[in-house]
Amino acid sequence: MKDLAIGGGTPVRSSPYPAWPSGDEREIEAVTDVIRGGDWGGFPEPGRYAGRFEDAFSAYQGARHGVLMSNGTITMEVALKALGIGWGDEVVIPALTFAATAYAPIAAGALPVIVDVTPATWCIDPDLVEAAITPRTRAIMPVHLGHHMADMDRIMEIAGRHGLAVVEDCAHAHGQQWQGRGAGCIGDFGSFSHQSSKILTAGEGGTLLTNDDDLARRAHSLIDCGRAKDADEKEFTFGANYRLGELHAALLAVGMERFPSQQADRAENGRLFEELVAQVPGVRVMPADPRITRWSFYNYILAIDPEAFAGRTNGVVCAAMEAEGIPAEVQYPPMSRYELFQPSLSRLPVCVEHADRLDPRQMSFPVAEAAGLRESVYFMENVFRDGTKGVEDAVEALAKIQRHADDLPPV
């Protein structure tokens, strides 16, 4: 067992990967400018730096409008409310995602209808989306996961045929393009997170993108306490204060300046990783869909075959990877086994009325359960910002763990 670092052996990598979040004097200067200027909050909305970031990010993705707000959960709730979705409505979401994707429809008053994912990408299965549509369905919320994008051709075709809205959960997809169109610009709204681990971050924050002038106006109003945003000051909404302060907005404005070069580095090294890791026994590489025309991933996901790792599942393998000096995680469990998804603890009417449908114990998602509980290994983004050496070390560590899998801890 001493060959493996988790058992006391020498790790493959002793030097750390590049830190994240990563900043320099530009962030310090921008935040200092905000502090000295005295306009620290988000009112009037949008602030100077918020507006600068909204313009830059929406242009980069190819959207007409960007609306910056407090986080990437509120973005999805606001999108649904701007679309008029609420009590009595249903929103179809995937079974493998962060709990916020399920929370947002509930917060808007709608019922999340959860369906399984595809084995090829672990993104929402379009066939199951169509099967889940009822007269109460109002929207589909596909999630672009890891280095993948959901099949937006199929999703948009289904949505168009059934008259449904589409809200893309793009928390992992800053910079991605699908057939030349930016993630978040294909559906009615695209929701992005700027939480600490995300590849365009201010520690917290979220952005909605849209190409619809009216939807953008409503979203701005909803996050600004319902204030009218139309030129004639007539259209109010029932909103709340979801604005993001200028200190965070300043960090995003600077981060946007260096983002394109970081995207290019990750994409180049991601392709090398795919080529090398395919040679490791017991690993199923899940290549990016060729319809992704600009690849800009959050984490790279691959599937392990537990039998090729002496029966050990992804949690054990990720712990061994960390011991070898490689940042790797098991991220999302399936919604049927997710401790953060506990709608029974809420007294919202949708949770009470649909207690049986929202009971995780009554759910079964075979593909998501295999992925989340046994197979999925997420390699962190900084593995792909350390050149060829960073990628080679990650692949070497995984191959080493597979060779010595019999020596891994049992759990």
N, C-alpha and C positions, 0 to 999 in steps of 0.2 A: 504493500500500500504506500510505501514511501516514495514511489515514483510520482504519485499524484500530490500536488500541493495541499489538497484538502486533508491528506493523511500525513503531512509533515515533509513531503518532498520539495524540491526546488521549483518554484513557479516558472512558467514559460516567460513571463514578463515581470520585470521588477520596477520599471519606470512607469509613472502614471500616464494615462492618455490625456489629451488636451482638456482643460477644465471647461465646464459649462454650467451656468452662463459665462460668457466671455466678453469682457469689456476693456476699454482703455481710456485714455484721456478725453476722448470725444464724448463718452457718456458723462464723465465728470463735468465737462464744460457745459453740456446741454442741461444737466440737472441744476448746476450752479446758476445758469441763465434763468431757469424757472424760479429758483429760490429768490434771486435778486429782483426779479420782475414782480414778484408778489402775487401773481395769479397762479396759485397752486392747485386749485380745484378744477372741476370740469364744467363750471358755469361761468359765463354763457357757453352753451354747447353748440358746436364743438370748440374747444380751446385752440390756441394757436398751434401747439405741437400736435394735438389730436387731429386737427384738420390737415396738417402737413403729412402725417402718417397715413391718414385715410386716402388722401390723393395719391401718395406714392404706392401704397400697397394695392389699391384697386387698379391703378394703371399697370402694375407689374402682372397682376392676375388677369387683367382684361375686362374689368367690370366698370360700369358707369359710376357706381356709388360704393363707398365704404362707410360703415357706421361703427365707430369704436366705442366699446362699453366695458363693464367691470370684469367680466370673465366669459369663458367659452361655454358655460352652461346657460347663463342668462341670454346669450346670443340666440340659442335655439328656442327658448321660451318666447323671446321677443319676436322671432321670425314667425312662429305659429300664431301669436296674437295679431301680428300685423296682417297675416293672411285671413284673419277672422275665424280661426280654429279655436274651439273651446268645448263647453259642455255638450255631451252627447256625440262628439266626433271621435274618430279613430285615426291613429297614425301608425303606419307599419314601420318597424325598426328591426335591426338585426340582433341576434342573440349573443354576439361576441363584440363587446364594445365597453367603454367606460359607463358607469352607472348614470352619468349625466344624460346620456342619450335617451334613457327610459324615463328619467326624472322630468325632463323638459315638457313632454306632452302632458304629464300629470299636473305639473305646475300651471299649465295653460288651461287645465280642466278637461283634457282629452284622455282617451284610453290608449296607451301604447299596446299595439298588437305585435308580439314578438315572433319572428320567424328565424329559421336556421340559416346558416351560411354555406357557401360553396366550399368543397374540399380544395379547390385550386387556389383560392385567394383568401379564404376565411372572411370574405365580404358577403353582404346580403345576397341571398339566392333569389334571382328574379322570378323563377318559376313559383317559388313559395310566396313571394310578394303577391303575385297575381291570384294565387289560390286563396289568399287571406282577405282579399278585397270584399267588402260588404257595402250595402247602401249607406252606411255611416262613415265609410272611409273617406278622409279628406286629404291625406298627404302621405307621402313616402319619405322616410328619412334614411337614405343610404349613408353608410360610414366608410370613408376611405381609410383603410387600416394599415399601419406600418408602412411598407413600401408599395402597397397596392392601392388601386382605385376600384370602387364598385363598377360594375358593367353599366356605364351611364347610357349607352345606346339602348339597352333593353329597358332600363329604368324609365328613361324619358319616353320610350315608345308606349310602355304600359301606362304611364301617367297620362300621356296625351289621349290614349284610347278611352280611359276611364274618367277623364276630367279631374285629375288629382294634381295638387301642388307637390313640388319636390324641394326639400330642404336638405342640402348636402352637409353632413358633418365632416368638416375638413380639418379637424384638430391636428391630424397627422400630415396634412397635405399642402402646406404652404409651398407655393412654387410649382406644384404639379400641373401638368397639362394633359388633357384627354383629346386626342385628335386636333391639337392646336388650340383648344379652348381651355382656359384656366379652370382648375378645380374651384368650385364655389361660384362659377359663372355659367353653369350649364342649367341648373335648376332655378327655381324662383329666388332662393336665397342660398348662400354658402356661409357656414359658421366656422370660424377659426378661433383656436385658443392661443393665448400668449402666456400661459402658465410656465413656471420655471423651467421645466424639462423640454418645452416645445422649441422648435428650431428657429422661431422668431419670437423672442420673449422679452417681457418687461417684469418678470416675476409673477404677475397676474395680468388679466385683461383678456378681451375677446373682440373679434371684428365680424360683422355681418357684411357680406358683399351682395349686391343685387344690380340688375340692369333695368329695374323698373322704378321710374321716378316716384310713383305713388307709394310703392312699398318702402322705398328709402325714406320718404317723408314721414310715413307712419312709424317706422323704426326709430328715427330721430326723436319723434314726439314721445314714444313709449318710454324711452330711457331718460327723458328730460321732464319727468313729472307730468307728462301729458300735454306740455305746451304745444300750441299750434306752430307748425313749421312751414305752412304754405304762405305764399306772398300776401294773401289777403287776411291772414291771421284768423281763419275761420275753422280749420279742421283741428279739433282737439282730440286726444285719446285719453283713456283711463290708464295713465302711466304711473311710473315710479322713478325714483332716482337710481338709475343704473349707470350713471356717467363714470368715466375713468378720469382720474386726476392727471394734471399736466406733468407731474414728476414721472409717472409711468409712461405717458405718451412720449415724453422726450427720449426715454430709453428706446422705445420702439422706432422713433424716427431715425435715430442713429443706427440701430440694428438693421434697419432696412437698407442702409447704405452698403453694408458689407455682406448682406444676405446672398446676392447673386453669385459671388465667388465661393461662398460656403456651399451653396447648392451644387455648383459645378464640381467641387472637390468630392462631395458625398457621392454624386452620380458616378464619377470616374472610378472611385475606389469601390463602390458598390458592384460595379460590373466585374472588377477583378475578384471581389469576394465570391460572387456567384460562380465564377469559373473555377476557383480553387476549392471551395467548400463542397462542390459537387463530387469531388473525389473521396470524400470522407464516407466510409461505410455507415449505413444506418441513418443517413441524412437525406431528407427529401427537400430539394431546392424548389422554391416556388417563384419562378421568374416573373418579372413584371410583365404585364400585358403589353404587347407591342403597340396598342393604341395609346399608351402613355407616351406622349411626344416630348415632354420635358419631365425628367424624373427627379423628384426632390423629396426624399423620404425622411420620415421621423426616426423610425427604427427599421432594421432589416429583420424580417421574420423568416424562420425556417422551421421545418417539422423534423423531429427525431422519431425514430422507431424504437420504442422502449425495449423491444426484444433484442435489438442490436446493441443496447446499452445495459445488458445483463438484467433486464426487467426494471431498471430505474426509470422514473418519469422525469419530466422537464424540470421540476423543482430541484431535484438532486443534481441534475446536470448543470443547471444555472449556478448553484452553490459551488460546484467544482470549478466552473469557469471563473467565477469571481476569485476563488482562491488562486487560480493561475494568473490573475492580474487582468482579466478580460471582463469588462462590464457587460453583463447579460442578465436578463430578467424573465420571469414568468409574469406577464402583465395582467390580462383580463381573464378571469374565470367566466364560464358561461352564465348568462343571466339566471339560469335555474339553480346555480350554486354560488351566488355572489352575495357576500355578506353586506355590501353597500346597497343592495337592492332589496329593501324591506318595506314595501308599500303598506303592509298591514300595520305599521307603526304610525301611519298618517290617518287623520280623520277627514281628509278631503273627500267630498262626495263621490268622486270617481273611484277612490280606493275602497270606500264602503260598498258602493253599488256593485262593483266588479271584483269583490274580494276573491272569489274562486278563480276568475280568469287571471288575476294578478298574483296568485299564490305560487311561488317558485316550486313548491313541492308537487304541483300539478303539471309542471312543464317538462318537456323532453326535447332536447336539441342534440341529436347524436353527433353531428359534425362539430358543433361548437364545444360540446362536452369533451370530445376526444382532443380537440385543439387546446382548450384552456386547462384541462386537468392532466393531460399526459404528454402532448406533443410539442406545443409551441415554445420556441426559444427566441427571445427578442434581443438582438444585438444593438447596443446603444449607439446613438449618432456619432459620438466622439471616436468610435472605432474607425470611422470613415473620414476623419479629419486629421489623420496621422500618417498619411501617405501609404506607400506600399508596405512598409514595416508594420504599421498598425493592423492592416488586413492579414498579413502573413502570420503575425503572432496569434490573432484570433483563430485562424484556421488550424494552426499548429496545436493550440490548446484543445480545441474540440477533437481533433484527431487523437491526441494523447489520451484524453478522457475516454474516448471510445475504445482504444486499444487496451486500456486498463480498467474497463468498466466493472470487472468482477471485484475490484478493490474499492469501489465507491461505497459510501455509507448506505445502509439499507433504506433509509428514509431521508 
